[in-house]
């Protein structure tokens, strides 16, 4: 008799046990981790974590957009918001300035495509603009992560990127930019060398891709 193993759901929120397991593993890997109830709690916590006047780059993220965190940062006037400044610059003549500005802000805020229960963060990117800041270029990094992004291991994380996130992001990119997306760069963060530099806000609800 063949036992059929159900395919993992990449949209259902992880259980409280899985969230706590992932949080414990991330903490052991020097990330600061908080499990929050919902989007409202995440918005308030992000505001608490970023000092007024800090230079802040928001990575392209449906989680940030849908939660209102993107607008809180880029439209409030409270911070030196780098994304809107970059959008106003000339890519033909100011590309180097944009690259340096995005790579080393005081704070970078975004999300991830998967969190493994053994304590790794997985981020895919088409352009790679957010990856230097995530990897260590920014003084602080904050990731807001919906509960559906917690997966057992790296194999499941990579499957989530290819099978779930990429089709949805390609659909969004086609609509916004007129072309599909691609996983041209992939970042896996297994350990934070500077304890507490990276903060992971794990939500008990699903949001984003």
C-alpha positions, 0 to 999 in steps of 0.5 A: 500500500502506498502512503500518500503524503499531502503536499505542504500548504504554503498559505495556511498559518503555521501552528503556535508550536511551529512558530515557537520552534522557529522563534527559538531556533532564530534566537539561538542564531542571534536574531531578535525574535518576537511573536506578535498577534497581528498586523496592528501589533507589527505596525506599532512594534516597527514604529517603536524599533525605528528612531525618528530621523533614521535613514530607512529603506523598505524592501519591495514587499507585499507584506509591508504594503498590505500591512500599511508599514510601507506607508508608515515609513515612506509617507510619514515624514518621520524618517529619511525614507530612501525608497521614495528618494530613489524613485525620484532619482535618475537611474541613468546618471545616479545609479551608483548613488542609488546603489550605495544608498540602498546598500547601507541604510541605518535600518532596512525593513522588509519580509522574507519568503520563508522561515525554517523551523531550524532557524534560517531566513530565505529571501529571493529577489529579482533585482537584488537591491534589498539583499546587501542591506539584509545581509549586513550592509544596514546597521539594523534589519527588521523582517515582518513575517506572516505565519504561513511562511514558516516551513520545516526546513530549507528544502521546503523553503526553496519549494515555497519560493519556486512553487508559491512565491514566484508565480504570485510575484510574476503576476504582480510584476507583469501587472506593474512593470509589464514583465514577469519576475525571476529568482535571479538572486537567493539569500539564506541567512543562517546566523546573525554575526552581530547579535540582535542586529536582525529582528524578526517579527513573526505574526500569528496570522497570514499576510503577504506571499 
